[in-house]
């Protein structure tokens, strides 16, 4: 038998075996009972895998290995989200073509994934920068275009001078570029958009982006993030006359119950009414200067909650509150956007935090019109923003907010000054990028025929390789004569291709379909393969929460388009979604090169082995929780595997020598309970508690404690276990630590890979949980073990413990300060 556990010898051996027998992990086209387990499409960075990758990829690997042994036909593929700004920026810095650096990064990622022991079906590998892939990204663009869901329009966009490209709102939060962290400015440009707003609400039989959230198993925080980003607001839009003119200022509000507290109104500086009222504005020079300043500010910087609330009064202009008939001032303010709602809002300083801050700054009136139901609320120091009971609101005083909103709405409709309306914050998805490393947009411009989509037979529109990809403020493709030398598909005249490329989120919005049929050159995936692997969508999807309102929202949009157009029979892409938590550095901070606290998985594997790394990252805590790295912790996982190695080897030696091949009943009870527990925990993604159970199981069979007179442990030995049951323990460990499990399985005399075995099933006759050994501690030291009824209460356990003669002697006459009780496990008497 092998005497020492040496990961450096065991792991490469089995990695080479799996590589030669890749069919072990291939999804079976002929079998049924499919399950689709997917990682979020990774970007192959030059830095290689980090500990966060290891965490999420190990989680899906455990699930995949488990379900394969359970007889499921598992699709667990991997590929590369290879287009994008990071690769292009690195190419600009190094003067090396992004295709070269991306290929090198992919090779490194695959090597690291192999070292970790990840069981991907590499026969389905895809790469978004491969023409055979982005051909279908372009096909999706044309599908949207032909169905009125892709259009070009001039619009204000977020522009990053450093990256020399347009950014979507989601990529420029707070007015900062998510890639280079530089400030974003505003530009007016002709851009391509996708009509994602068409799918906010239900569309025929297709559920909307809001309602669809109700039928999928996702974290509530992610659902909330999407709802907040969509920003559905139900309220009333009404007109406010502008004094001395025939014009009206239209505003939208969700809080019509506060309308009697309106003391001023706000308008977007770029609103057309501001220019129309220019002649009446007595401080026009001041207003015009403010308008110019506002134009340079990115949209997300303007609406940021933390920014200073700036504004300028339009002197000479008053608007009338139609509910009180009083004239109030009008201010232009940069946190009001012309394209949101009506581009103007009523301001109620007592009951809106933003309005309160603005009113304080500009010395405007603050009139309280809502009181809390207990009448204790005050607006002296801050706004009261909750619903309540109306005060100072004429005949509506005394009504609840809900009652008042309905009655006031009816009044606006009766007086024909307003109507009920629903507004959304979500805007159409801007997909144009003035960059090189992306999928070219398949549109041709002809002087005679105008805007012409590239015929499907001419796809893919290849990304030229002879392009100067250095940034010049326009797409690098615009400078390629070869790329633009094209005939109009309609009239044959000389024409020009679109020079923008697509946002890389387009590539990742449909990739999960391609894995079902990756070699298909006639369609993005056949209906037959989609039905087989995605009968209702991806079964389990695991990845970072940072994609909550980007990739996840866009993927849902693509799926809903396909459903609405009859291509698929489901309208949500991912049935079950889970996020892995961040693995922090040992100092509790985020891992960062600048902090010098990054943990390299390669270094950890070199010292402790891949199985130890896998076990530790799963044991650190719940999958979704943030967890600090702990070197002592991984040493603990390594020790567990060494104990497992010794236990299996020693048991095999003992049984060969003694001829014993049975497991006692108490061992069978513990083993079968653990089979049930570990199985349930894996399916619930509770990997940390599953590993805890495995440790408990090993400790049970490896150690039998005998206590001396004073209560100390005087010896330990292994409990008797059959080779068959020993094999069950090895199979329970296999999804978590596959390398050592394969080796131990072979040492048990099996010629085939453990992969070809079945997952152990719990025998119901041993699951009767009637009695167990209650461990009794005094001040943390084990002093006795007492047979107790399973699920015994704390009070009963305490009584039973204090009846023990051994415990009576040790506690006699001493004050019991505290009792710590762990149900069905131990009781600790603190004296």
Rosetta blueprint (number, residue, H / E / L):
1 X L
2 X L
3 X L
4 X L
5 X L
6 X L
7 X H
8 X H
9 X H
10 X H
11 X H
12 X H
13 X H
14 X H
15 X H
16 X H
17 X H
18 X H
19 X H
20 X H
21 X L
22 X H
23 X H
24 X H
25 X H
26 X L
27 X L
28 X L
29 X L
30 X L
31 X L
32 X L
33 X L
34 X E
35 X E
36 X E
37 X E
38 X E
39 X E
40 X L
41 X L
42 X E
43 X L
44 X L
45 X L
46 X L
47 X L
48 X L
49 X L
50 X L
51 X H
52 X H
53 X H
54 X H
55 X H
56 X H
57 X H
58 X H
59 X H
60 X H
61 X H
62 X H
63 X H
64 X H
65 X H
66 X H
67 X H
68 X H
69 X H
70 X L
71 X L
72 X L
73 X E
74 X E
75 X E
76 X L
77 X L
78 X L
79 X E
80 X E
81 X L
82 X L
83 X L
84 X L
85 X H
86 X H
87 X H
88 X H
89 X H
90 X H
91 X H
92 X H
93 X H
94 X H
95 X L
96 X L
97 X L
98 X H
99 X H
100 X H
101 X H
102 X H
103 X H
104 X H
105 X H
106 X H
107 X H
108 X H
109 X H
110 X H
111 X H
112 X H
113 X H
114 X H
115 X H
116 X H
117 X L
118 X L
119 X L
120 X L
121 X L
122 X H
123 X H
124 X H
125 X L
126 X E
127 X E
128 X L
129 X L
130 X L
131 X H
132 X H
133 X H
134 X H
135 X H
136 X H
137 X H
138 X H
139 X H
140 X H
141 X H
142 X H
143 X H
144 X H
145 X H
146 X H
147 X L
148 X L
149 X L
150 X E
151 X E
152 X E
153 X E
154 X E
155 X E
156 X E
157 X E
158 X E
159 X E
160 X E
161 X L
162 X L
163 X L
164 X L
165 X E
166 X E
167 X E
168 X L
169 X H
170 X H
171 X H
172 X L
173 X H
174 X H
175 X H
176 X E
177 X L
178 X L
179 X L
180 X L
181 X L
182 X L
183 X E
184 X L
185 X E
186 X E
187 X E
188 X E
189 X E
190 X E
191 X E
192 X E
193 X E
194 X E
195 X L
196 X H
197 X H
198 X H
199 X H
200 X L
201 X L
202 X L
203 X E
204 X L
205 X L
206 X E
207 X L
208 X L
209 X L
210 X L
211 X H
212 X H
213 X H
214 X H
215 X H
216 X L
217 X E
218 X L
219 X L
220 X H
221 X H
222 X H
223 X H
224 X H
225 X H
226 X H
227 X H
228 X H
229 X H
230 X H
231 X L
232 X L
233 X E
234 X E
235 X E
236 X E
237 X E
238 X E
239 X E
240 X E
241 X E
242 X E
243 X L
244 X L
245 X L
246 X L
247 X L
248 X E
249 X E
250 X E
251 X E
252 X E
253 X E
254 X L
255 X L
256 X H
257 X H
258 X H
259 X H
260 X H
261 X H
262 X L
263 X L
264 X E
265 X E
266 X E
267 X E
268 X L
269 X L
270 X L
271 X L
272 X H
273 X H
274 X H
275 X H
276 X H
277 X L
278 X H
279 X H
280 X H
281 X L
282 X L
283 X L
284 X H
285 X H
286 X H
287 X H
288 X H
289 X H
290 X H
291 X H
292 X H
293 X H
294 X H
295 X H
296 X L
297 X L
298 X L
299 X H
300 X H
301 X H
302 X H
303 X L
304 X L
305 X L
306 X L
307 X L
308 X L
309 X L
310 X L
311 X L
312 X E
313 X E
314 X E
315 X E
316 X E
317 X E
318 X E
319 X E
320 X E
321 X E
322 X L
323 X L
324 X L
325 X L
326 X E
327 X E
328 X E
329 X E
330 X E
331 X E
332 X E
333 X L
334 X L
335 X L
336 X L
337 X L
338 X L
339 X L
340 X L
341 X L
342 X L
343 X L
344 X E
345 X E
346 X E
347 X E
348 X L
349 X L
350 X L
351 X L
352 X L
353 X H
354 X H
355 X H
356 X H
357 X H
358 X H
359 X H
360 X H
361 X H
362 X L
363 X L
364 X L
365 X L
366 X L
367 X L
368 X L
369 X L
370 X E
371 X E
372 X L
373 X L
374 X L
375 X L
376 X L
377 X L
378 X L
379 X L
380 X L
381 X L
382 X L
383 X L
384 X L
385 X L
386 X L
387 X L
388 X L
389 X E
390 X E
391 X L
392 X L
393 X L
394 X H
395 X H
396 X H
397 X L
398 X L
399 X L
400 X E
401 X H
402 X H
403 X H
404 X H
405 X H
406 X H
407 X H
408 X H
409 X H
410 X H
411 X H
412 X H
413 X H
414 X H
415 X L
416 X L
417 X L
418 X E
419 X E
420 X E
421 X E
422 X E
423 X E
424 X L
425 X L
426 X L
427 X L
428 X L
429 X E
430 X E
431 X L
432 X E
433 X E
434 X L
435 X L
436 X L
437 X L
438 X L
439 X L
440 X E
441 X L
442 X L
443 X E
444 X E
445 X E
446 X E
447 X L
448 X L
449 X L
450 X E
451 X E
452 X E
453 X E
454 X L
455 X L
456 X H
457 X H
458 X H
459 X L
460 X L
461 X L
462 X L
463 X L
464 X L
465 X L
466 X L
467 X L
468 X L
469 X L
470 X L
471 X L
472 X L
473 X L
474 X L
475 X L
476 X H
477 X H
478 X H
479 X H
480 X L
481 X H
482 X H
483 X H
484 X H
485 X L
486 X E
487 X E
488 X L
489 X L
490 X L
491 X L
492 X L
493 X L
494 X E
495 X E
496 X E
497 X E
498 X L
499 X L
500 X L
501 X E
502 X E
503 X L
504 X H
505 X H
506 X H
507 X H
508 X L
509 X L
510 X L
511 X H
512 X H
513 X H
514 X H
515 X H
516 X H
517 X H
518 X L
519 X L
520 X L
521 X L
522 X L
523 X L
524 X L
525 X L
526 X L
527 X H
528 X H
529 X H
530 X H
531 X H
532 X H
533 X H
534 X L
535 X L
536 X L
537 X L
538 X E
539 X L
540 X E
541 X E
542 X E
543 X L
544 X L
545 X H
546 X H
547 X H
548 X L
549 X L
550 X L
551 X H
552 X H
553 X H
554 X H
555 X H
556 X H
557 X H
558 X H
559 X H
560 X H
561 X H
562 X H
563 X H
564 X H
565 X L
566 X L
567 X L
568 X L
569 X L
570 X L
571 X L
572 X L
573 X L
574 X E
575 X L
576 X E
577 X E
578 X E
579 X L
580 X L
581 X L
582 X L
583 X E
584 X E
585 X L
586 X L
587 X L
588 X L
589 X L
590 X L
591 X L
592 X L
593 X L
594 X L
595 X L
596 X L
597 X L
598 X L
599 X L
600 X L
601 X H
602 X H
603 X H
604 X H
605 X H
606 X H
607 X H
608 X H
609 X L
610 X H
611 X H
612 X H
613 X H
614 X H
615 X H
616 X H
617 X H
618 X H
619 X H
620 X L
621 X L
622 X L
623 X L
624 X L
625 X L
626 X L
627 X E
628 X E
629 X L
630 X L
631 X H
632 X H
633 X H
634 X H
635 X H
636 X H
637 X H
638 X H
639 X H
640 X H
641 X H
642 X H
643 X H
644 X H
645 X H
646 X H
647 X H
648 X H
649 X H
650 X H
651 X H
652 X H
653 X H
654 X H
655 X H
656 X H
657 X H
658 X H
659 X L
660 X L
661 X L
662 X L
663 X L
664 X L
665 X H
666 X H
667 X H
668 X H
669 X H
670 X H
671 X H
672 X H
673 X H
674 X H
675 X H
676 X H
677 X H
678 X H
679 X H
680 X H
681 X H
682 X H
683 X H
684 X L
685 X L
686 X L
687 X H
688 X H
689 X H
690 X H
691 X H
692 X H
693 X H
694 X H
695 X H
696 X H
697 X H
698 X H
699 X H
700 X H
701 X H
702 X H
703 X L
704 X L
705 X L
706 X E
707 X E
708 X L
709 X L
710 X L
711 X L
712 X L
713 X E
714 X E
715 X E
716 X L
717 X L
718 X L
719 X L
720 X L
721 X L
722 X L
723 X H
724 X H
725 X H
726 X H
727 X H
728 X H
729 X H
730 X H
731 X H
732 X H
733 X H
734 X H
735 X L
736 X L
737 X L
738 X H
739 X H
740 X H
741 X H
742 X H
743 X H
744 X H
745 X H
746 X H
747 X H
748 X L
749 X L
750 X L
751 X L
752 X L
753 X L
754 X H
755 X H
756 X H
757 X L
758 X L
759 X L
760 X L
761 X L
762 X L
763 X L
764 X H
765 X H
766 X H
767 X L
768 X L
769 X L
770 X L
771 X E
772 X E
773 X E
774 X E
775 X E
776 X E
777 X E
778 X E
779 X L
780 X L
781 X E
782 X E
783 X E
784 X E
785 X E
786 X E
787 X E
788 X E
789 X E
790 X L
791 X L
792 X L
793 X L
794 X H
795 X H
796 X H
797 X H
798 X H
799 X H
800 X H
801 X H
802 X H
803 X L
804 X L
805 X H
806 X H
807 X H
808 X H
809 X H
810 X H
811 X H
812 X L
813 X L
814 X L
815 X L
816 X L
817 X L
818 X E
819 X E
820 X E
821 X E
822 X E
823 X L
824 X L
825 X L
826 X E
827 X E
828 X E
829 X E
830 X E
831 X L
